[in-house]
């Protein structure tokens, strides 16, 4: 549907085949690169034990659990956690929450600003 017939009139079938092969090969390379970066959690050991008494950790835990969410609603927390922590696509999250992409992006920016200013003030 998006093939530029005006620019590439000769050998249409061969060009479509090569373009498709190129896209598949590129996405396969990306998958291989991501798979090499992401290793199973069982194989990785933390060099040091995490400090659960750290005030920043405790504040983040309260935020995730919804205990300390003044100024941030649950949709905004879902946007931040989904896109920043779990590395999900913001477009997919926006569709799940019934928002447009621009609205989701702006809501995430505002919520992150609230968190940033609160944590700068506290710590």
C-alpha positions, 0 to 999 in steps of 0.5 A: 500500500505504501510502495512508491509506484511513481518513483520505482516503476521498474521491477516492482515485484523484485523491489517489493520482495527486496524491501520486505526482505530488508525490513524482516532482516532489520527486525530480526537483527534488532530481536537478536540484539535485544535478546543478547542484552536481556539475560534470564534473572536467575543467571544474574546475581546482584553484586551487593544486596539492595538497601531496603531502608534507603529513604528513596527506595521506601518513597518509591515503594510507597508510590508504586503501592499507591500509599503516597500518591498525592497529586498523581492519579493511578492512570499517571502512575500506570503510564510511568511504571509501564513506560519507564520501568517495564519499557512498554510502548507509550502508544500501547499504554495510551490505547489501553487507558483510553487516551491519545498518544499526546495526552498520555505523553503529556500526563506522564511528563506532568506526573514525572515533574510532580514526583521530581519536585517532591523528591527534590524537596524531601531529599 
